[in-house]
Amino acid sequence: MRLSVLFPVQPRLGIESQPYAELVRRGRADRFWMGTSLFVETHHMLAFMAGAGYRIPVGTSVSLTPLRPPLQAAVEARSLALLTGAPVTAGFGAATPDFVAYVRGEPYRRPATAVRDYLLGVRAFLNSTDPVLPPVDAPAGGPARAEVELGAGVLRPGMARAAGESADVAITWMTPPDYVKGTIAPALREGAGDRRPPPRIATVVHVAIARPGRDAAHLAYAAAQGHLSSTHYADMLRRAGCDVDPRDPGSGARRLVDSGIFVFGTPERITAALHEYERAGVDEVVLNAAGVHVTEGCQAAVEDAAEILEASRAVEAATPVT
C-alpha cells in the first residue's frame, strides 16, 4: 500500500506546503496531494514547488471540472509532469450543483456523465488523438513521455461506474473500508466491464495522533465541517452506516470519530486502521491531518503525519515477505 500526504488547506504563500512535500522528497511518503485552491491556484503552487526543488510525484484531489475546459486541464497536467519529471495524478470532480451553476450558469444535468465525458476529453488531448495538443518530443536524455494518470473523485456508485469507464484512479474521501470494498469497488468493476482494467483506488483519510489536550471530536469538526454540511457527503456516509445530518455537523463530527472514519489514537493504532483500507482494496492511502493543521498549525500536523508514516513503515519492515 502506498502512503501519501495531503496539504489540507488552501495555501496563501508559496512556502506553506513545503514541510509536507519534504516528507515525499525524503522518501517517507509516496506522493504529495493538493485540493482545489482559489487563493494560490493549485497548479501554480505545484509548479512553484517544482521550481523550488520539489521534483516529486504529485496529485490533485480534486480539480473542479467547471473551472477549466478539458484542453486546459490536459495542458496543466502535462506541464506538471514535465516540470517535476515525476508522475502526476490529475484528479477531477464535478463540484456541488450550486458551484457548477455559479460558474456555468446551470448545474450539470448528470454529474457522473459530465465527469466521465470530461475525463475522456482530457485523455484524448493527452494521447494526442486530438491534433490541437501536439505530442511531446522527448529531449535527449530526458523522459520518454509525461506520465499522467487521470482520476475521478468518487463517493457513490453512480460516479464510481463513470470512473470505471474513464479514469485510471478513483479518489475517495472519508469512505470507510467496508464501503470501499462492498460498494465502490464493485461499481468500478461494473463501469470498467471487460473493456479495461478497473481504476486503482486512492482514499483520503482523516488522521490525528492522540496527544494531551486534544479532543478527537473537536479535531474532526475542524477538519470536516464543510463536508459534513454537504448533502452528498452526508448521503455517502449514511450509505456507509454512519448516520450524519448535514444540518448538524457537530454531531456528525462525533460520529466520524465513533465510527473510526476519523482515525484518532496512537501511531500504531492509526497504522492498523490504515491497513484495513489496504485489505479493502485501496492502493494508496492519503493522510489528511487537517484537524491538527487547522487547530495547531502546520508543524504539528506534519509531525503527526511523519510519526504515522514511520510507524507504518516499521510495520511493513517487520512483516515477513510471503
WOSULSUL-V20469 format. One record per residue. N is the residue number from 1. OMEGA is omega in radians with two decimals (NA if undefined). Layout:
n->(N	N)
omega->(OMEGA	OMEGA)
This chain:
n->(1	2	3	4	5	6	7	8	9	10	11	12	13	14	15	16	17	18	19	20	21	22	23	24	25	26	27	28	29	30	31	32	33	34	35	36	37	38	39	40	41	42	43	44	45	46	47	48	49	50	51	52	53	54	55	56	57	58	59	60	61	62	63	64	65	66	67	68	69	70	71	72	73	74	75	76	77	78	79	80	81	82	83	84	85	86	87	88	89	90	91	92	93	94	95	96	97	98	99	100	101	102	103	104	105	106	107	108	109	110	111	112	113	114	115	116	117	118	119	120	121	122	123	124	125	126	127	128	129	130	131	132	133	134	135	136	137	138	139	140	141	142	143	144	145	146	147	148	149	150	151	152	153	154	155	156	157	158	159	160	161	162	163	164	165	166	167	168	169	170	171	172	173	174	175	176	177	178	179	180	181	182	183	184	185	186	187	188	189	190	191	192	193	194	195	196	197	198	199	200	201	202	203	204	205	206	207	208	209	210	211	212	213	214	215	216	217	218	219	220	221	222	223	224	225	226	227	228	229	230	231	232	233	234	235	236	237	238	239	240	241	242	243	244	245	246	247	248	249	250	251	252	253	254	255	256	257	258	259	260	261	262	263	264	265	266	267	268	269	270	271	272	273	274	275	276	277	278	279	280	281	282	283	284	285	286	287	288	289	290	291	292	293	294	295	296	297	298	299	300	301	302	303	304	305	306	307	308	309	310	311	312	313	314	315	316	317	318	319	320	321	322)
omega->(3.05	3.07	-3.07	-3.11	3.12	2.92	-2.78	-3.14	3.08	-3.04	3.06	3.13	-3.10	-3.04	-2.99	-2.98	-2.99	3.08	3.07	-3.12	3.13	3.08	3.11	-3.11	3.13	3.07	-3.13	3.07	-3.01	-3.07	3.08	-3.08	2.98	3.02	3.07	3.07	3.06	2.98	2.94	-3.02	-2.96	-3.09	3.06	-3.13	-3.12	3.07	3.06	-3.13	3.08	3.10	3.10	3.06	-3.12	3.13	-2.95	3.02	-3.11	3.09	3.07	-3.06	-0.15	2.98	-3.05	-3.02	-3.13	-3.01	-3.11	3.06	-3.09	3.12	3.12	3.11	3.13	3.13	-3.11	-3.14	-3.14	3.10	-3.14	3.13	3.14	-3.11	-3.13	-3.00	-3.06	-3.13	3.10	2.96	-3.12	-3.11	-3.09	3.08	-3.00	-3.05	-3.13	3.10	3.14	-3.14	3.12	3.14	3.12	-3.09	-3.00	-3.06	3.09	3.12	2.99	3.08	3.13	-3.04	-3.11	3.10	3.13	3.14	3.10	-3.11	3.11	-3.14	3.10	3.08	3.10	-3.12	3.13	3.10	-3.13	-3.13	3.13	2.98	3.01	-3.01	-3.11	-3.09	-3.06	3.10	3.10	3.02	-3.08	3.08	3.13	3.13	-3.09	3.14	-3.13	-3.11	3.03	-3.05	-3.12	2.94	-3.07	-3.13	3.05	3.02	-3.00	3.02	-2.99	-3.00	-3.12	3.11	3.10	3.11	3.10	3.10	3.10	3.12	-2.84	-2.97	2.99	-3.09	3.00	-3.08	-3.11	-3.01	3.14	3.13	-3.10	-3.03	-3.10	3.13	3.07	-3.07	-2.99	-3.05	-3.05	-3.06	3.10	3.12	3.06	3.12	3.11	3.13	-3.13	-3.12	3.10	-3.11	-3.04	3.05	3.07	3.12	2.93	-3.07	3.00	-3.06	3.08	-3.03	3.05	-3.13	2.99	3.08	3.08	3.11	3.14	3.09	-3.13	3.06	-3.01	-3.11	3.10	3.11	3.14	3.12	3.13	-3.09	-2.84	-3.05	3.13	3.12	3.14	3.11	-3.08	-3.09	-3.09	3.02	3.12	3.11	3.11	-3.10	3.09	3.07	-3.10	3.09	3.11	-2.98	3.13	3.12	-3.11	3.09	-3.08	-3.10	3.10	3.07	3.10	3.13	3.11	3.12	3.05	3.14	-3.08	-3.11	-3.11	3.08	2.90	-2.98	-3.03	3.11	3.08	3.06	-3.13	3.10	3.11	3.11	3.12	3.13	-3.14	-3.14	2.96	3.08	3.10	3.13	3.11	3.10	3.12	-3.11	-3.06	3.03	-3.12	-3.11	3.13	-3.13	-3.04	-3.10	3.12	-3.13	-3.08	-3.03	-3.04	3.10	-3.03	-3.02	3.13	3.14	3.12	3.09	3.07	-3.13	-3.12	-3.14	3.11	3.10	3.14	3.14	-3.13	3.12	3.11	3.10	3.14	-3.13	-3.10	-3.10	3.14	3.08	-3.11	NA)
